[in-house]
């Protein structure tokens, strides 16, 4: 039986991986596994040492830390990497023997890009090298940065910035925003949005999830969130900077207090000419028309 030919990933040549793992045997095996892939594996016995290396100027292409062994220190390493401009785009993976939901949520909240089951060092080395390859391919086929006015979204890291400040989006919100920005000006049905975000498996996610995420996304983006337009009966679209809001000037004028004023003026003129409506009828008609206007605006917003 022939040994399989060793895998080669040219995109991994010259890369550096920072590994913070408590198991000395695992570290040694990982170092040996990365060598044929031309990846330099910098291994530390704890997360604090890995953090000191980053603060001392090390710029790894991937950081992996043992969440089971280091706990809060591993999370602190994540936060430190994200807080430093020099390395804040570096992927961070936390390793655990068992991926519990609470631990995964904490890791992602701290800035980790992924949580993975701790596998054999040889398998981890191959997966890391493959990650470098896919990242290189993605950078050649699609722009990493998506921009719209003061908003910038980095697709690879999933981080969004408003006027240079972090927007604090969740991973799901970042995926939703990326789908909208990539298709700016085009209406996306809810099912299409889910496929953009989750691939073909998105069909298993409820449509209501889209609506809930849109509400949260608009809130976090502030005034820029108004570019997410609801297309009644269809879905959502991102309005490009050079496009006018849906509904034209008349609909914008009808929003809020201006709408009530115009409605009142219209009925007053009508009453002056026809003289056929009582004050009570006029007030009832104005209130009904104003309520209808607010209801329509709520659907558009």
C-alpha angles and dihedrals in degrees: 000000000000123000112243115254113260115261117244125201108184090190089066094059112123095007124140126218122195112209124188105187128150096211107089094198091053091050093051092047091048091051090052092046094052095049097076088049089057091242120137110226114203105194127194130182093226143021094246091062091048089052091051090053092052091048089048092059107274111147107196123186091219134018122202125179136181106248094186094054101038105027109169092019090057090051090048089053089054093051092047093053091050093048095057118078092209094063106013092113093054112117113244121201123187118206126212137167090230126021106225116186094235092051092048092050091050092049094050091046089054091055104267115151094209145359117218137183109253105253134176113305092241092055092046091053092052092047091049092050090048089052090056090050095051091046090053092049092048092051090054096047104039136022112254094211121067114189137189117169109303091351122098124179122190105207098198095053096029091227122143128199132196113201087341095307123113111261093208097229122172119235091259092049090050091052091049092049092048091052091051095046094047088054098038112169094018124102114238120201116223092254091050091050090052091051091049089053103038107016120234090331088069089087088077092061119089118252089230088068088067093054092048092049092048091054091051092045093052091050094051094045093053114195091357088061089072086077088074101089126195111226103205114242093000117058139260140312138189110239111224118231094253095049124094120237115265117268098036129239095310094058092046089051091052092059119103123341095346089064092054092048094051092047090052093048091049093053092044092055091046091050092049092054101039100028088198103116128077121226090254092053091047093051092047092050093047092049092049093049093047092051090051091050092052091048092053092047091052089058092050095045 
